[in-house]
């Protein structure tokens, strides 16, 4: 088991790439927001999309075009779980629940995790996965 280190906090560039009007630098996100964005990005990144790291990412995008049923939901759930456990060392994954929403042709995804290194409450990230081309 890897050694767990305590950190002073986490910081990441905002996905909007907006400029702070005061210091004319990019806006940054901190701690919970930065990690939530990183987890969400991992789920939506296709392997081979990240330069020099061809294995980083998940097959979720491709799985959205499979049969729309509970078996596909379980496969997506396993893919998300494996991806986060393999590529996001700052979180301790608690649960991943993927439920097919037959009315909107989407999978509802809820990811629960604890952040390693800072003292915050358990986090929950929810979003819908829809097939788009």
C-alpha positions, 0 to 999 in steps of 0.5 A: 500500500502506498504511503499517504502523505499530508498536503497543504492543499491542491490547486489546478487551472480552471477549465474556463481559462478565464483571466483574473482581472486583478493579477491578470493570471489564469483563475485557479481552483483549489482543493475539492473543486480541483479534485472534482474537476480532475476526477470528472476529466479522467472519466471523460478522457479517452485513452491515447488523448493525453500526450505522452500518457497513452493509457490515462483515461477510460473507455466510458465514451465508447461504452455509451454506444453499447446496448442501453441496459443494466449490464452496460451500466455495470461495465461503465461502473467498473471502468470508472472505478478502475480508472479512478483507482489507477490514475487519481492517487489523491482520492480514496474511492468510496463508491461508484453508482451508475444507473440507466435512466431510460426516459432520457437515454442517459446513465446517471453517475454518482461518485463518492470519495474521500480526499487524501491529504486534506481535512474535508468531508467526504465528497460526491460528484454527480453527472449524467452520461449521454451518448453524443457524436 
